[in-house]
Amino acid sequence: MKYRHFFINKGIISAVFALCISNVSYALSNDPLGKHFLQKAVGDLSNCGPISALMARQYSQKNYKVVNLASSIRDARGQSHQDSSDDMFFSESTQGRWWKMSDIKSYFNKHNVAYKPLLVSNNPREIVNALRNNQIVLINLNMNDIPRGTRSIGKPYFTFPVPGGWGHYLMIIGFDYIDGELVFEAHDSFRRAGKNRLFYAKNIMRAVKRYYPETLLVKKH
């Protein structure tokens, strides 16, 4: 950080303060290298819930690491005692229905993952504050409400209309400001391009509120 020397005593404090503020970075990431990111298999339309739970557990518990993703998904699903009869995407390969937030809570409770629910409002400040406190945030949203992105911002793939919405879990890990606008950094397991992906916060907040407004704040142990 560079400072200029002023010979005017009056106002020197405010001048230095202004220079400090201009050099402050407001960006924050709780997983800047993406070491907790996990990617779904190609064609997998059912496992974003278990995978997001696994990513969150890796973040929360430093001694836990997913070695074999397919095996870890099967183990997680086997612990949820779910009924697959109502799932339009159930198959032998996916071994179950879309996970509900209650399934993720059940998984966290079983493995002592520290979390607390948060109902989102129109103000993203609560999520920003959680991120500042070294928490990550699991959200469930309709990806059809998220605009297709370009480069590193926005949805990195096409989604087609699904009855009830294209439900999908993301793990928010950080935030930044681009041209003065708040963006969230997230892990989206659907594509490799979803690693440390940026989304405009206003789009995330709207999509979450419209689809499933309860989020989970996950803490480090």
Secondary structure per residue as TSV (DSSP state, phi and psi in degrees):
chain	resnum	aa	ss	phi	psi
A	1	M	-	360.0	130.8
A	2	K	-	-103.8	141.5
A	3	Y	-	-119.8	148.8
A	4	R	-	-103.4	146.7
A	5	H	-	-94.5	128.6
A	6	F	-	-112.1	144.6
A	7	F	S	-100.9	6.1
A	8	I	-	-101.0	109.9
A	9	N	-	-63.8	-40.7
A	10	K	T	-70.0	120.6
A	11	G	T	92.7	0.1
A	12	I	H	-64.9	-36.4
A	13	I	H	-64.6	-45.4
A	14	S	H	-66.7	-32.4
A	15	A	H	-67.3	-45.3
A	16	V	H	-63.6	-41.4
A	17	F	H	-59.5	-42.9
A	18	A	H	-63.6	-38.9
A	19	L	H	-66.3	-38.7
A	20	C	H	-62.5	-47.0
A	21	I	H	-59.7	-39.3
A	22	S	H	-67.7	-17.2
A	23	N	T	-102.6	3.5
A	24	V	-	-79.9	134.7
A	25	S	-	-97.2	126.3
A	26	Y	-	-95.5	2.2
A	27	A	-	-75.8	145.3
A	28	L	E	-146.7	136.2
A	29	S	E	-137.4	130.5
A	30	N	S	-89.9	-0.6
A	31	D	S	-152.3	64.0
A	32	P	T	-63.0	-27.5
A	33	L	T	-93.9	-3.3
A	34	G	-	68.1	29.3
A	35	K	T	-71.1	-16.5
A	36	H	T	-97.4	0.8
A	37	F	-	-69.7	137.7
A	38	L	-	-129.7	139.2
A	39	Q	-	-111.6	135.2
A	40	K	-	-67.4	156.4
A	41	A	-	-69.9	150.9
A	42	V	T	-59.6	131.3
A	43	G	T	86.6	-4.1
A	44	D	-	-78.5	116.3
A	45	L	-	-111.5	8.8
A	46	S	S	-121.4	-14.5
A	47	N	-	-110.8	18.4
A	48	C	H	-65.2	-30.1
A	49	G	H	-65.1	-58.0
A	50	P	H	-58.2	-39.9
A	51	I	H	-65.6	-41.0
A	52	S	H	-63.9	-38.0
A	53	A	H	-63.8	-40.1
A	54	L	H	-66.7	-41.9
A	55	M	H	-61.2	-44.3
A	56	A	H	-64.5	-38.0
A	57	R	H	-66.4	-39.6
A	58	Q	H	-59.8	-40.6
A	59	Y	H	-66.5	-41.7
A	60	S	H	-74.0	-38.0
A	61	Q	-	-117.2	108.0
A	62	K	T	-64.5	-21.8
A	63	N	T	-91.9	1.6
A	64	Y	-	-103.7	132.6
A	65	K	-	-144.6	129.8
A	66	V	-	-75.1	120.9
A	67	V	S	-99.1	-45.0
A	68	N	-	-123.5	108.6
A	69	L	H	-63.7	-46.5
A	70	A	H	-59.8	-43.2
A	71	S	H	-65.9	-41.0
A	72	S	H	-65.3	-37.2
A	73	I	H	-64.3	-45.8
A	74	R	H	-60.3	-43.0
A	75	D	H	-62.7	-44.3
A	76	A	H	-63.6	-43.5
A	77	R	H	-67.0	-35.0
A	78	G	H	-66.3	-21.8
A	79	Q	T	-88.4	-10.2
A	80	S	T	-93.9	-11.9
A	81	H	T	52.4	47.4
A	82	Q	-	-86.3	156.8
A	83	D	-	-101.2	122.4
A	84	S	-	-92.5	-2.0
A	85	S	T	-66.0	-22.9
A	86	D	T	-99.8	14.2
A	87	D	-	-104.7	118.3
A	88	M	T	-69.8	-16.6
A	89	F	T	-107.2	12.1
A	90	F	-	-68.8	138.6
A	91	S	-	-153.6	168.6
A	92	E	T	-63.8	-28.9
A	93	S	T	-75.7	-33.9
A	94	T	T	-90.8	-21.9
A	95	Q	T	59.3	39.1
A	96	G	S	150.4	174.4
A	97	R	-	-84.8	175.4
A	98	W	-	-60.6	136.9
A	99	W	-	-77.6	142.2
A	100	K	-	-91.6	166.4
A	101	M	H	-61.3	-30.6
A	102	S	H	-65.0	-31.4
A	103	D	H	-66.4	-40.6
A	104	I	H	-66.7	-41.3
A	105	K	H	-59.8	-43.8
A	106	S	H	-60.7	-42.5
A	107	Y	H	-64.1	-44.5
A	108	F	H	-62.1	-43.8
A	109	N	H	-61.6	-40.5
A	110	K	H	-64.7	-33.6
A	111	H	T	-108.9	15.6
A	112	N	T	56.6	40.9
A	113	V	-	-83.6	123.8
A	114	A	-	-75.8	122.6
A	115	Y	E	-152.7	165.4
A	116	K	E	-149.2	144.6
A	117	P	E	-74.3	152.3
A	118	L	E	-143.9	122.9
A	119	L	E	-83.8	124.3
A	120	V	-	-78.2	151.5
A	121	S	-	-115.1	-166.4
A	122	N	S	-75.7	-16.1
A	123	N	-	-95.7	121.5
A	124	P	T	-77.8	1.9
A	125	R	H	-58.8	-36.8
A	126	E	H	-63.0	-38.9
A	127	I	H	-68.7	-42.4
A	128	V	H	-59.8	-43.8
A	129	N	H	-63.1	-40.3
A	130	A	H	-61.7	-43.2
A	131	L	H	-63.5	-39.0
A	132	R	H	-62.9	-27.9
A	133	N	T	-91.1	22.7
A	134	N	T	63.5	30.3
A	135	Q	-	-104.9	153.7
A	136	I	E	-109.1	164.2
A	137	V	E	-128.6	121.0
A	138	L	E	-90.3	130.1
A	139	I	E	-128.0	153.1
A	140	N	E	-124.0	120.1
A	141	L	E	-144.2	165.9
A	142	N	E	-89.8	110.9
A	143	M	G	-68.3	-15.5
A	144	N	G	-68.0	-17.5
A	145	D	G	-85.5	-5.3
A	146	I	S	-100.9	122.8
A	147	P	-	-62.1	146.7
A	148	R	B	-62.6	136.0
A	149	G	-	-98.7	175.9
A	150	T	B	-128.2	141.6
A	151	R	T	55.0	-114.2
A	152	S	T	-103.9	0.2
A	153	I	B	-116.5	130.6
A	154	G	S	98.0	178.1
A	155	K	B	-65.4	123.0
A	156	P	S	-90.6	23.5
A	157	Y	S	-159.3	166.7
A	158	F	-	-87.9	140.5
A	159	T	-	-121.9	140.8
A	160	F	-	-101.8	157.9
A	161	P	-	-60.6	132.8
A	162	V	-	-127.9	133.7
A	163	P	T	-53.6	123.8
A	164	G	T	87.5	-9.3
A	165	G	-	108.5	151.7
A	166	W	-	-81.4	82.0
A	167	G	E	-67.4	136.5
A	168	H	E	-156.5	144.3
A	169	Y	E	-100.5	136.5
A	170	L	E	-124.6	152.7
A	171	M	E	-111.9	108.9
A	172	I	E	-79.3	126.4
A	173	I	E	-119.0	-11.0
A	174	G	E	-171.1	-175.3
A	175	F	E	-150.8	163.8
A	176	D	E	-157.0	174.6
A	177	Y	E	-123.7	125.6
A	178	I	E	-118.5	118.4
A	179	D	T	52.4	38.9
A	180	G	T	80.6	1.8
A	181	E	E	-109.0	134.1
A	182	L	E	-68.9	131.8
A	183	V	E	-126.5	148.2
A	184	F	E	-101.7	142.4
A	185	E	E	-98.3	132.4
A	186	A	E	-142.2	158.5
A	187	H	E	-100.4	120.6
A	188	D	-	-115.1	108.8
A	189	S	T	-70.7	-7.3
A	190	F	T	-70.3	-31.4
A	191	R	S	-141.5	156.2
A	192	R	G	-60.1	-33.0
A	193	A	G	-66.9	-9.6
A	194	G	G	-79.8	-6.2
A	195	K	T	-70.8	125.2
A	196	N	T	50.8	43.4
A	197	R	E	-82.1	144.9
A	198	L	E	-101.3	139.5
A	199	F	E	-134.9	140.0
A	200	Y	E	-63.3	130.1
A	201	A	H	-59.6	-37.4
A	202	K	H	-61.9	-35.5
A	203	N	H	-72.0	-40.0
A	204	I	H	-63.5	-47.9
A	205	M	H	-61.2	-43.4
A	206	R	H	-64.4	-45.2
A	207	A	H	-66.3	-38.7
A	208	V	H	-67.2	-45.9
A	209	K	H	-61.9	-37.5
A	210	R	H	-74.0	-28.3
A	211	Y	H	-104.3	-57.6
A	212	Y	E	-154.9	98.3
A	213	P	E	-75.8	-6.2
A	214	E	E	-85.7	130.0
A	215	T	E	-117.6	168.2
A	216	L	E	-122.6	123.9
A	217	L	E	-91.3	122.6
A	218	V	E	-111.7	128.4
A	219	K	-	-101.8	156.5
A	220	K	-	-78.5	140.2
A	221	H	-	-76.5	360.0
